[in-house]
Each structure stands twice: as structure tokens, then as C-alpha cells.
Amino acid sequence: MTLSKFSKIILLTSFLFLLTGVSSLFAQASLKATQIKSKKVKTAYTEKWPQMKKLLEDKKIDPANYEILIRAFKQEKKLEIWVKNKASIQYTHLIDYDICESSGELGPKRHEGDGQVPEGFYSIDLFNPTSSYYLSMRVNYPNQADAKKGKKPLGGAIMIHGNCVTIGCIPITDDKIKELYILCLESKAAGNNVKVDAFPCKLSDENMKKLEASYSKDLIDFWKNLKTGYDLFEKNKNKFSVSVDAKGNYVFK
């Protein structure tokens, strides 16, 4: 029996899909295997993973397959860490970390050298186990919104890291970056994106009124755009998708 041309295409497509999935699994396993060769990452796992695993389990989160969301609030100097099981819709609050140093002012990063910490909707795209700031994770600034609204050169290398010094990054202590680093690494190694939502402050209605009394219309319009995403999460604690329109504004679904 010979296969039709259409059947051959279906078989080939299925094979390529399977091959891509297998390659992805190997890449994920390779990420953790490579990272854990680092002395600092190995130390973080030894010192911190048992208690972080228990913290996840106490929240009914599967330590082998969860998604993580970091919400950064510049004015409050806080990182809120939220997690959910892969198959779940709703996030659960896990833990908070203090941001131990800051630079710049409230408002987004718009060009290289402005000393600003970005504001917007991002993800972690790199783990650096040999960082000069103990351990560091790179935020994928500039994103599409930054590229449309910013002024070149936009800059980059925005990190969440240890060692309480910064120019435009988000530092927590060396002790706490051990916890956050392996929490994010475990999620990424399981094939999940690590999201970072960065805000000037908690965008409550009350805080927005305070901001409106002190800042320009351009900034207020930008923060109102961020507030749409902020409010969506505050109301439902659910995952939502974010895209960017032609003007660089965030669109939420």
C-alpha cells in the first residue's frame, strides 16, 4: 500500500512536531544541568530548595511544573512572587522580597543611560550564574512597547540580582536572590515563561490620584495603560495575554 501525498505530509508534520517537542525537553533539561554546575547555583539549591519546595507544596503548587509571575513595585520597593500550577488559571501569592536599592525616578526607561528601572510587562530571558552581583536574571527590556516609545539607543542588561547596588536594575540581597533564582530556574527548566510585571507603585485608584497631582499627562496616560493590566490581575489573579499596538500601548486580553 502506498501513502498519498497528503498522508506523507501529515506524517512528516507529525514527526517534525514530535522532534521539536523532544528537542525542547532536552533544552529544558540542559538549562538546569548547565546552571547547577555553578558553585553559587549549587549552593542555592542546597541551602534553599528544600524550604522553597515546601513553601510551594504548602500552597498546593506542584514543584515540578509551575508558572511564576514577579510583580515589581518601585515606590514600595517590593517584589511580589505569584505562582500557579501549569494547568490552573489562577495565581497564588507565594512570598515577597524587599528591593534593597533603587535608582532613577518613577516612570519608564526610555533610553540608554537614563538610570531608570523599566516599567511594563516583561519576562526573564537569561540566567547568569557567574554574575558580579552574586546571581542575576535578565529582564527582556526593551520589549516592543519600549522600542516604539523609547529613544535609541534604548539600552539593555536590566537584571534582577543580588548585591544591593544598582543603576537601573532590581537588586535584592544575596541571600534572597538564591531563593528567587532557583524558583525561577525550576519554572523555566520545566518549559514555562517567567513573567515580570513592573509598575511605578501599586496602581490603586487612590495612588493614581496622587500620581495625577504630581506628574505629566504623558506619564499619567502611560500609567493608566499599565493600570488596565494591573486591575485585571488584582480582580481575578488570572493569567492574561499582553500585546502591543502600533503606538506602543499595551493591549490586554
C-alpha atoms as an extended CHARMM CRD file, in Angstrom:
* protein
*
       253  EXT
         1         1  MET       CA              0.0000000000        0.0000000000        0.0000000000  PROA      1               0.0000000000
         2         2  THR       CA              1.3960000000        3.3960000000       -0.9130000000  PROA      2               0.0000000000
         3         3  LEU       CA              0.7460000000        6.5870000000        1.0070000000  PROA      3               0.0000000000
         4         4  SER       CA             -0.8820000000        9.5380000000       -0.6820000000  PROA      4               0.0000000000
         5         5  LYS       CA              0.9860000000       12.8160000000       -0.9080000000  PROA      5               0.0000000000
         6         6  PHE       CA             -1.3570000000       14.2980000000        1.7120000000  PROA      6               0.0000000000
         7         7  SER       CA             -0.7120000000       11.3990000000        4.1210000000  PROA      7               0.0000000000
         8         8  LYS       CA              3.0420000000       11.8070000000        3.6980000000  PROA      8               0.0000000000
         9         9  ILE       CA              2.7280000000       15.4870000000        4.5540000000  PROA      9               0.0000000000
        10        10  ILE       CA              0.6960000000       14.6690000000        7.6770000000  PROA      10              0.0000000000
        11        11  LEU       CA              3.2600000000       12.0620000000        8.7870000000  PROA      11              0.0000000000
        12        12  LEU       CA              6.1660000000       14.4220000000        8.1640000000  PROA      12              0.0000000000
        13        13  THR       CA              4.4400000000       17.2520000000       10.0430000000  PROA      13              0.0000000000
        14        14  SER       CA              3.7180000000       14.9550000000       12.9870000000  PROA      14              0.0000000000
        15        15  PHE       CA              7.3310000000       13.7760000000       13.0480000000  PROA      15              0.0000000000
        16        16  LEU       CA              8.6880000000       17.3170000000       12.9960000000  PROA      16              0.0000000000
        17        17  PHE       CA              6.2810000000       18.3330000000       15.7640000000  PROA      17              0.0000000000
        18        18  LEU       CA              7.4390000000       15.3760000000       17.8750000000  PROA      18              0.0000000000
        19        19  LEU       CA             11.0810000000       16.1620000000       17.1360000000  PROA      19              0.0000000000
        20        20  THR       CA             10.5660000000       19.7880000000       18.1790000000  PROA      20              0.0000000000
        21        21  GLY       CA              8.9640000000       18.6740000000       21.4420000000  PROA      21              0.0000000000
        22        22  VAL       CA             11.8110000000       16.2890000000       22.2030000000  PROA      22              0.0000000000
        23        23  SER       CA             14.3760000000       18.9770000000       21.3930000000  PROA      23              0.0000000000
        24        24  SER       CA             12.5610000000       21.3760000000       23.7130000000  PROA      24              0.0000000000
        25        25  LEU       CA             12.6230000000       18.8330000000       26.5530000000  PROA      25              0.0000000000
        26        26  PHE       CA             16.3540000000       18.3080000000       26.0800000000  PROA      26              0.0000000000
        27        27  ALA       CA             16.9310000000       22.0760000000       26.0360000000  PROA      27              0.0000000000
        28        28  GLN       CA             14.9840000000       22.4990000000       29.2790000000  PROA      28              0.0000000000
        29        29  ALA       CA             16.8810000000       19.6680000000       30.9830000000  PROA      29              0.0000000000
        30        30  SER       CA             20.1330000000       21.0930000000       29.6560000000  PROA      30              0.0000000000
        31        31  LEU       CA             19.3780000000       24.5220000000       31.1410000000  PROA      31              0.0000000000
        32        32  LYS       CA             19.1980000000       23.2120000000       34.6900000000  PROA      32              0.0000000000
        33        33  ALA       CA             22.0710000000       20.7690000000       34.2070000000  PROA      33              0.0000000000
        34        34  THR       CA             24.2970000000       23.5800000000       32.9430000000  PROA      34              0.0000000000
        35        35  GLN       CA             23.2340000000       26.0280000000       35.6570000000  PROA      35              0.0000000000
        36        36  ILE       CA             23.7320000000       23.6320000000       38.5350000000  PROA      36              0.0000000000
        37        37  LYS       CA             27.3920000000       23.1950000000       37.5890000000  PROA      37              0.0000000000
        38        38  SER       CA             27.8980000000       26.6730000000       39.0090000000  PROA      38              0.0000000000
        39        39  LYS       CA             29.0320000000       26.6880000000       42.6280000000  PROA      39              0.0000000000
        40        40  LYS       CA             26.6610000000       29.5210000000       43.5130000000  PROA      40              0.0000000000
        41        41  VAL       CA             23.6470000000       27.8150000000       41.9420000000  PROA      41              0.0000000000
        42        42  LYS       CA             24.5600000000       24.5010000000       43.5990000000  PROA      42              0.0000000000
        43        43  THR       CA             24.8400000000       26.3070000000       46.9450000000  PROA      43              0.0000000000
        44        44  ALA       CA             21.4560000000       27.9540000000       46.3770000000  PROA      44              0.0000000000
        45        45  TYR       CA             19.8220000000       24.5760000000       45.7710000000  PROA      45              0.0000000000
        46        46  THR       CA             21.4910000000       23.0270000000       48.8290000000  PROA      46              0.0000000000
        47        47  GLU       CA             20.5900000000       25.8930000000       51.1510000000  PROA      47              0.0000000000
        48        48  LYS       CA             17.2320000000       26.9900000000       49.7760000000  PROA      48              0.0000000000
        49        49  TRP       CA             15.4260000000       24.4240000000       47.6310000000  PROA      49              0.0000000000
        50        50  PRO       CA             14.0750000000       22.2200000000       50.4840000000  PROA      50              0.0000000000
        51        51  GLN       CA             12.3120000000       25.1950000000       52.0950000000  PROA      51              0.0000000000
        52        52  MET       CA             11.1670000000       26.6670000000       48.7670000000  PROA      52              0.0000000000
        53        53  LYS       CA              9.8060000000       23.2870000000       47.6800000000  PROA      53              0.0000000000
        54        54  LYS       CA              7.8820000000       23.0070000000       50.9430000000  PROA      54              0.0000000000
        55        55  LEU       CA              6.5540000000       26.5390000000       50.5010000000  PROA      55              0.0000000000
        56        56  LEU       CA              5.2400000000       25.5800000000       47.0590000000  PROA      56              0.0000000000
        57        57  GLU       CA              3.7100000000       22.3500000000       48.3270000000  PROA      57              0.0000000000
        58        58  ASP       CA              2.0390000000       24.1740000000       51.2260000000  PROA      58              0.0000000000
        59        59  LYS       CA              0.3260000000       26.3550000000       48.6040000000  PROA      59              0.0000000000
        60        60  LYS       CA             -0.7850000000       23.2250000000       46.6630000000  PROA      60              0.0000000000
        61        61  ILE       CA              1.6680000000       24.0200000000       43.8490000000  PROA      61              0.0000000000
        62        62  ASP       CA              3.4560000000       21.1980000000       42.0160000000  PROA      62              0.0000000000
        63        63  PRO       CA              7.2150000000       21.9050000000       42.4270000000  PROA      63              0.0000000000
        64        64  ALA       CA              7.9090000000       20.0430000000       39.1760000000  PROA      64              0.0000000000
        65        65  ASN       CA              5.6950000000       22.1660000000       36.9040000000  PROA      65              0.0000000000
        66        66  TYR       CA              4.5450000000       25.6410000000       37.8540000000  PROA      66              0.0000000000
        67        67  GLU       CA              4.4280000000       29.1140000000       36.3460000000  PROA      67              0.0000000000
        68        68  ILE       CA              5.8040000000       32.1260000000       38.1720000000  PROA      68              0.0000000000
        69        69  LEU       CA              4.9440000000       35.8180000000       37.9690000000  PROA      69              0.0000000000
        70        70  ILE       CA              7.1030000000       38.5410000000       39.5290000000  PROA      70              0.0000000000
        71        71  ARG       CA              5.3230000000       41.8330000000       40.2180000000  PROA      71              0.0000000000
        72        72  ALA       CA              7.7450000000       44.6990000000       40.8970000000  PROA      72              0.0000000000
        73        73  PHE       CA              6.6350000000       47.8920000000       42.6740000000  PROA      73              0.0000000000
        74        74  LYS       CA              9.2580000000       50.6320000000       42.5660000000  PROA      74              0.0000000000
        75        75  GLN       CA              7.8330000000       53.0720000000       45.1010000000  PROA      75              0.0000000000
        76        76  GLU       CA              7.0740000000       50.3380000000       47.6560000000  PROA      76              0.0000000000
        77        77  LYS       CA             10.4220000000       48.6310000000       46.8880000000  PROA      77              0.0000000000
        78        78  LYS       CA              8.7450000000       45.2420000000       46.7980000000  PROA      78              0.0000000000
        79        79  LEU       CA              8.7690000000       42.1550000000       44.6060000000  PROA      79              0.0000000000
        80        80  GLU       CA              5.6120000000       40.0700000000       44.8920000000  PROA      80              0.0000000000
        81        81  ILE       CA              6.0550000000       36.4580000000       43.7950000000  PROA      81              0.0000000000
        82        82  TRP       CA              2.9690000000       34.6510000000       42.4660000000  PROA      82              0.0000000000
        83        83  VAL       CA              2.7680000000       31.0430000000       41.2700000000  PROA      83              0.0000000000
        84        84  LYS       CA              0.2420000000       28.7090000000       39.6940000000  PROA      84              0.0000000000
        85        85  ASN       CA              0.1210000000       25.1170000000       38.5770000000  PROA      85              0.0000000000
        86        86  LYS       CA              0.6010000000       24.7200000000       34.8300000000  PROA      86              0.0000000000
        87        87  ALA       CA             -2.9830000000       23.5920000000       34.2790000000  PROA      87              0.0000000000
        88        88  SER       CA             -4.5180000000       26.2050000000       36.5920000000  PROA      88              0.0000000000
        89        89  ILE       CA             -5.8700000000       29.6110000000       35.6690000000  PROA      89              0.0000000000
        90        90  GLN       CA             -5.4780000000       31.4490000000       38.9620000000  PROA      90              0.0000000000
        91        91  TYR       CA             -2.2210000000       32.5020000000       40.6170000000  PROA      91              0.0000000000
        92        92  THR       CA             -1.4730000000       32.1190000000       44.3220000000  PROA      92              0.0000000000
        93        93  HSD       CA              0.6820000000       34.5450000000       46.2820000000  PROA      93              0.0000000000
        94        94  LEU       CA              3.8800000000       32.8140000000       47.4110000000  PROA      94              0.0000000000
        95        95  ILE       CA              6.2910000000       35.2970000000       49.0090000000  PROA      95              0.0000000000
        96        96  ASP       CA              7.5210000000       38.9220000000       48.9070000000  PROA      96              0.0000000000
        97        97  TYR       CA             11.0590000000       40.2620000000       48.6580000000  PROA      97              0.0000000000
        98        98  ASP       CA             12.3740000000       43.7210000000       49.5010000000  PROA      98              0.0000000000
        99        99  ILE       CA             14.1210000000       45.6730000000       46.7470000000  PROA      99              0.0000000000
       100       100  CYS       CA             17.1840000000       46.7870000000       48.6970000000  PROA      100             0.0000000000
       101       101  GLU       CA             18.3750000000       49.6680000000       46.4830000000  PROA      101             0.0000000000
       102       102  SER       CA             16.9440000000       51.7740000000       43.6710000000  PROA      102             0.0000000000
       103       103  SER       CA             17.8890000000       54.3450000000       41.0550000000  PROA      103             0.0000000000
       104       104  GLY       CA             16.0800000000       56.8480000000       38.8690000000  PROA      104             0.0000000000
       105       105  GLU       CA             12.5530000000       58.1180000000       39.4040000000  PROA      105             0.0000000000
       106       106  LEU       CA              9.0380000000       56.8500000000       38.8710000000  PROA      106             0.0000000000
       107       107  GLY       CA              8.4570000000       56.3890000000       35.1620000000  PROA      107             0.0000000000
       108       108  PRO       CA              9.5890000000       54.0300000000       32.3900000000  PROA      108             0.0000000000
       109       109  LYS       CA             13.0580000000       53.5740000000       30.9670000000  PROA      109             0.0000000000
       110       110  ARG       CA             13.1770000000       55.3720000000       27.6340000000  PROA      110             0.0000000000
       111       111  HSD       CA             16.8480000000       55.3890000000       26.6030000000  PROA      111             0.0000000000
       112       112  GLU       CA             20.2920000000       54.1300000000       27.4980000000  PROA      112             0.0000000000
       113       113  GLY       CA             21.9580000000       55.7910000000       30.4610000000  PROA      113             0.0000000000
       114       114  ASP       CA             18.8360000000       57.3690000000       31.9900000000  PROA      114             0.0000000000
       115       115  GLY       CA             19.2640000000       55.3190000000       35.1930000000  PROA      115             0.0000000000
       116       116  GLN       CA             15.6240000000       54.2690000000       35.0650000000  PROA      116             0.0000000000
       117       117  VAL       CA             14.1660000000       50.9120000000       36.0130000000  PROA      117             0.0000000000
       118       118  PRO       CA             11.7730000000       49.7710000000       33.2470000000  PROA      118             0.0000000000
       119       119  GLU       CA              8.0100000000       49.7390000000       33.7490000000  PROA      119             0.0000000000
       120       120  GLY       CA              5.7950000000       47.4360000000       31.7350000000  PROA      120             0.0000000000
       121       121  PHE       CA              5.2250000000       43.7610000000       31.0040000000  PROA      121             0.0000000000
       122       122  TYR       CA              8.2810000000       41.5680000000       30.5490000000  PROA      122             0.0000000000
       123       123  SER       CA              9.7690000000       38.1110000000       31.0630000000  PROA      123             0.0000000000
       124       124  ILE       CA             13.0770000000       36.6280000000       32.1970000000  PROA      124             0.0000000000
       125       125  ASP       CA             15.1930000000       35.6290000000       29.1930000000  PROA      125             0.0000000000
       126       126  LEU       CA             18.5920000000       34.7760000000       30.7140000000  PROA      126             0.0000000000
       127       127  PHE       CA             20.0250000000       33.3040000000       33.9200000000  PROA      127             0.0000000000
       128       128  ASN       CA             23.5720000000       34.3570000000       34.8300000000  PROA      128             0.0000000000
       129       129  PRO       CA             25.2210000000       32.1070000000       37.4570000000  PROA      129             0.0000000000
       130       130  THR       CA             28.5610000000       33.9380000000       37.1940000000  PROA      130             0.0000000000
       131       131  SER       CA             27.2090000000       37.4280000000       37.8220000000  PROA      131             0.0000000000
       132       132  SER       CA             29.3060000000       40.0120000000       39.6640000000  PROA      132             0.0000000000
       133       133  TYR       CA             26.1000000000       40.6400000000       41.6290000000  PROA      133             0.0000000000
       134       134  TYR       CA             26.0340000000       37.0960000000       43.0290000000  PROA      134             0.0000000000
       135       135  LEU       CA             23.2690000000       35.6860000000       40.7730000000  PROA      135             0.0000000000
       136       136  SER       CA             21.2700000000       37.6060000000       38.1880000000  PROA      136             0.0000000000
       137       137  MET       CA             18.3150000000       37.1520000000       35.8270000000  PROA      137             0.0000000000
       138       138  ARG       CA             17.8310000000       39.3790000000       32.7920000000  PROA      138             0.0000000000
       139       139  VAL       CA             14.5290000000       41.1430000000       32.1160000000  PROA      139             0.0000000000
       140       140  ASN       CA             13.8000000000       41.2480000000       28.3690000000  PROA      140             0.0000000000
       141       141  TYR       CA             13.9350000000       45.0480000000       28.1340000000  PROA      141             0.0000000000
       142       142  PRO       CA             13.4890000000       46.6230000000       25.6260000000  PROA      142             0.0000000000
       143       143  ASN       CA             10.2150000000       44.9900000000       24.6480000000  PROA      143             0.0000000000
       144       144  GLN       CA              8.0450000000       46.0170000000       21.6740000000  PROA      144             0.0000000000
       145       145  ALA       CA              6.3860000000       48.8200000000       23.6410000000  PROA      145             0.0000000000
       146       146  ASP       CA              9.7560000000       50.2430000000       24.7070000000  PROA      146             0.0000000000
       147       147  ALA       CA             11.0450000000       50.0680000000       21.1390000000  PROA      147             0.0000000000
       148       148  LYS       CA              8.0800000000       52.1140000000       19.8740000000  PROA      148             0.0000000000
       149       149  LYS       CA              8.0550000000       54.7040000000       22.6550000000  PROA      149             0.0000000000
       150       150  GLY       CA             11.7500000000       54.9580000000       23.5170000000  PROA      150             0.0000000000
       151       151  LYS       CA             14.6760000000       56.8430000000       22.0390000000  PROA      151             0.0000000000
       152       152  LYS       CA             17.6340000000       54.9320000000       20.5960000000  PROA      152             0.0000000000
       153       153  PRO       CA             19.9440000000       53.6980000000       21.9490000000  PROA      153             0.0000000000
       154       154  LEU       CA             17.4450000000       52.0500000000       24.2920000000  PROA      154             0.0000000000
       155       155  GLY       CA             19.9980000000       50.2630000000       26.4660000000  PROA      155             0.0000000000
       156       156  GLY       CA             19.5750000000       46.8240000000       27.9870000000  PROA      156             0.0000000000
       157       157  ALA       CA             21.0600000000       44.3740000000       30.5040000000  PROA      157             0.0000000000
       158       158  ILE       CA             18.3100000000       45.0710000000       33.0560000000  PROA      158             0.0000000000
       159       159  MET       CA             18.7370000000       42.4450000000       35.7520000000  PROA      159             0.0000000000
       160       160  ILE       CA             17.1320000000       41.1920000000       38.9340000000  PROA      160             0.0000000000
       161       161  HSD       CA             20.1900000000       40.4010000000       41.0240000000  PROA      161             0.0000000000
       162       162  GLY       CA             21.8500000000       40.1930000000       44.4160000000  PROA      162             0.0000000000
       163       163  ASN       CA             24.3170000000       42.6840000000       45.9290000000  PROA      163             0.0000000000
       164       164  CYS       CA             22.4750000000       45.8460000000       46.9540000000  PROA      164             0.0000000000
       165       165  VAL       CA             23.7850000000       48.2840000000       44.3520000000  PROA      165             0.0000000000
       166       166  THR       CA             22.0870000000       49.3400000000       41.1190000000  PROA      166             0.0000000000
       167       167  ILE       CA             21.8500000000       51.6740000000       38.1670000000  PROA      167             0.0000000000
       168       168  GLY       CA             18.5500000000       50.7590000000       36.5310000000  PROA      168             0.0000000000
       169       169  CYS       CA             18.3350000000       47.1810000000       37.7960000000  PROA      169             0.0000000000
       170       170  ILE       CA             16.3250000000       45.4840000000       40.5680000000  PROA      170             0.0000000000
       171       171  PRO       CA             18.5430000000       44.2560000000       43.4310000000  PROA      171             0.0000000000
       172       172  ILE       CA             17.5930000000       42.0780000000       46.3720000000  PROA      172             0.0000000000
       173       173  THR       CA             20.0500000000       40.6290000000       48.8850000000  PROA      173             0.0000000000
       174       174  ASP       CA             22.4260000000       37.7910000000       48.0250000000  PROA      174             0.0000000000
       175       175  ASP       CA             20.5360000000       35.5560000000       50.4520000000  PROA      175             0.0000000000
       176       176  LYS       CA             17.1560000000       36.2340000000       48.8250000000  PROA      176             0.0000000000
       177       177  ILE       CA             18.3900000000       36.0500000000       45.2240000000  PROA      177             0.0000000000
       178       178  LYS       CA             19.3310000000       32.4300000000       45.9720000000  PROA      178             0.0000000000
       179       179  GLU       CA             15.6520000000       31.7190000000       46.6430000000  PROA      179             0.0000000000
       180       180  LEU       CA             14.2280000000       33.6930000000       43.7470000000  PROA      180             0.0000000000
       181       181  TYR       CA             16.8200000000       32.4680000000       41.2470000000  PROA      181             0.0000000000
       182       182  ILE       CA             16.1160000000       28.7750000000       41.8260000000  PROA      182             0.0000000000
       183       183  LEU       CA             12.3530000000       29.3650000000       41.9750000000  PROA      183             0.0000000000
       184       184  CYS       CA             12.5250000000       30.9590000000       38.5240000000  PROA      184             0.0000000000
       185       185  LEU       CA             15.0590000000       28.4490000000       37.1960000000  PROA      185             0.0000000000
       186       186  GLU       CA             12.8340000000       25.4990000000       38.1790000000  PROA      186             0.0000000000
       187       187  SER       CA              9.8880000000       27.0650000000       36.3530000000  PROA      187             0.0000000000
       188       188  LYS       CA             11.9500000000       27.8710000000       33.2470000000  PROA      188             0.0000000000
       189       189  ALA       CA             13.5450000000       24.4090000000       33.2090000000  PROA      189             0.0000000000
       190       190  ALA       CA             10.0290000000       22.9200000000       33.1470000000  PROA      190             0.0000000000
       191       191  GLY       CA              9.3220000000       24.8760000000       29.9560000000  PROA      191             0.0000000000
       192       192  ASN       CA              7.4050000000       27.7980000000       31.4440000000  PROA      192             0.0000000000
       193       193  ASN       CA              7.9710000000       31.5030000000       30.8890000000  PROA      193             0.0000000000
       194       194  VAL       CA              8.8730000000       33.6040000000       33.9250000000  PROA      194             0.0000000000
       195       195  LYS       CA              6.8620000000       36.8090000000       33.7120000000  PROA      195             0.0000000000
       196       196  VAL       CA              7.7990000000       40.1820000000       35.2150000000  PROA      196             0.0000000000
       197       197  ASP       CA              5.1960000000       42.9600000000       35.5800000000  PROA      197             0.0000000000
       198       198  ALA       CA              6.9080000000       46.1940000000       36.6430000000  PROA      198             0.0000000000
       199       199  PHE       CA              4.9630000000       49.1750000000       37.9950000000  PROA      199             0.0000000000
       200       200  PRO       CA              5.8320000000       52.6180000000       39.4210000000  PROA      200             0.0000000000
       201       201  CYS       CA              3.7800000000       51.7270000000       42.5060000000  PROA      201             0.0000000000
       202       202  LYS       CA              0.6420000000       49.8120000000       43.3730000000  PROA      202             0.0000000000
       203       203  LEU       CA             -1.7770000000       51.3780000000       40.9050000000  PROA      203             0.0000000000
       204       204  SER       CA             -4.8090000000       51.6500000000       43.1510000000  PROA      204             0.0000000000
       205       205  ASP       CA             -7.3380000000       54.3810000000       42.4130000000  PROA      205             0.0000000000
       206       206  GLU       CA             -6.0330000000       56.2880000000       45.4310000000  PROA      206             0.0000000000
       207       207  ASN       CA             -2.4290000000       56.1160000000       44.2630000000  PROA      207             0.0000000000
       208       208  MET       CA             -3.4210000000       57.1470000000       40.7410000000  PROA      208             0.0000000000
       209       209  LYS       CA             -4.9720000000       60.3340000000       42.1480000000  PROA      209             0.0000000000
       210       210  LYS       CA             -1.6920000000       61.1020000000       43.9190000000  PROA      210             0.0000000000
       211       211  LEU       CA              0.2730000000       60.4970000000       40.7340000000  PROA      211             0.0000000000
       212       212  GLU       CA             -2.0800000000       62.6940000000       38.7050000000  PROA      212             0.0000000000
       213       213  ALA       CA             -1.3920000000       65.5800000000       41.0810000000  PROA      213             0.0000000000
       214       214  SER       CA              2.3800000000       65.4050000000       40.5760000000  PROA      214             0.0000000000
       215       215  TYR       CA              3.2550000000       64.0830000000       37.1240000000  PROA      215             0.0000000000
       216       216  SER       CA              2.8280000000       65.0000000000       33.4470000000  PROA      216             0.0000000000
       217       217  LYS       CA             -0.0910000000       63.9350000000       31.2780000000  PROA      217             0.0000000000
       218       218  ASP       CA              2.1890000000       61.6940000000       29.1660000000  PROA      218             0.0000000000
       219       219  LEU       CA              3.2510000000       59.7460000000       32.2450000000  PROA      219             0.0000000000
       220       220  ILE       CA             -0.2870000000       59.5490000000       33.5920000000  PROA      220             0.0000000000
       221       221  ASP       CA             -1.5460000000       58.2080000000       30.2460000000  PROA      221             0.0000000000
       222       222  PHE       CA              1.2270000000       55.6060000000       30.2910000000  PROA      222             0.0000000000
       223       223  TRP       CA              0.3860000000       54.5640000000       33.8560000000  PROA      223             0.0000000000
       224       224  LYS       CA             -3.3290000000       54.3800000000       33.0380000000  PROA      224             0.0000000000
       225       225  ASN       CA             -2.3760000000       51.9060000000       30.2980000000  PROA      225             0.0000000000
       226       226  LEU       CA             -0.3740000000       49.8550000000       32.8340000000  PROA      226             0.0000000000
       227       227  LYS       CA             -3.2580000000       50.0920000000       35.2980000000  PROA      227             0.0000000000
       228       228  THR       CA             -5.5270000000       48.1810000000       32.9180000000  PROA      228             0.0000000000
       229       229  GLY       CA             -3.2540000000       45.1500000000       33.2830000000  PROA      229             0.0000000000
       230       230  TYR       CA             -2.7390000000       45.8210000000       36.9880000000  PROA      230             0.0000000000
       231       231  ASP       CA             -6.5010000000       45.8800000000       37.6040000000  PROA      231             0.0000000000
       232       232  LEU       CA             -7.0950000000       42.7160000000       35.5810000000  PROA      232             0.0000000000
       233       233  PHE       CA             -4.7310000000       40.8040000000       37.8260000000  PROA      233             0.0000000000
       234       234  GLU       CA             -5.9400000000       42.4390000000       41.0490000000  PROA      234             0.0000000000
       235       235  LYS       CA             -9.5170000000       41.4700000000       40.2380000000  PROA      235             0.0000000000
       236       236  ASN       CA             -9.0650000000       37.8830000000       39.0770000000  PROA      236             0.0000000000
       237       237  LYS       CA             -5.4880000000       36.7760000000       39.8850000000  PROA      237             0.0000000000
       238       238  ASN       CA             -5.6500000000       35.1330000000       36.4560000000  PROA      238             0.0000000000
       239       239  LYS       CA             -3.1630000000       34.8500000000       33.6390000000  PROA      239             0.0000000000
       240       240  PHE       CA             -3.8110000000       37.2740000000       30.7680000000  PROA      240             0.0000000000
       241       241  SER       CA             -2.1370000000       37.8850000000       27.4230000000  PROA      241             0.0000000000
       242       242  VAL       CA             -0.3890000000       41.1520000000       26.5480000000  PROA      242             0.0000000000
       243       243  SER       CA              0.2930000000       42.5460000000       23.0900000000  PROA      243             0.0000000000
       244       244  VAL       CA              1.4260000000       45.9440000000       21.7940000000  PROA      244             0.0000000000
       245       245  ASP       CA             -0.4040000000       48.1930000000       19.3320000000  PROA      245             0.0000000000
       246       246  ALA       CA              1.0850000000       50.3870000000       16.6110000000  PROA      246             0.0000000000
       247       247  LYS       CA              1.6120000000       53.2810000000       19.0440000000  PROA      247             0.0000000000
       248       248  GLY       CA              3.3900000000       51.1650000000       21.6280000000  PROA      248             0.0000000000
       249       249  ASN       CA              0.4670000000       50.8730000000       24.0230000000  PROA      249             0.0000000000
       250       250  TYR       CA             -0.2100000000       47.5920000000       25.8020000000  PROA      250             0.0000000000
       251       251  VAL       CA             -3.3360000000       45.6570000000       24.8180000000  PROA      251             0.0000000000
       252       252  PHE       CA             -4.7130000000       43.0940000000       27.2760000000  PROA      252             0.0000000000
       253       253  LYS       CA             -6.8530000000       40.0210000000       26.7100000000  PROA      253             0.0000000000
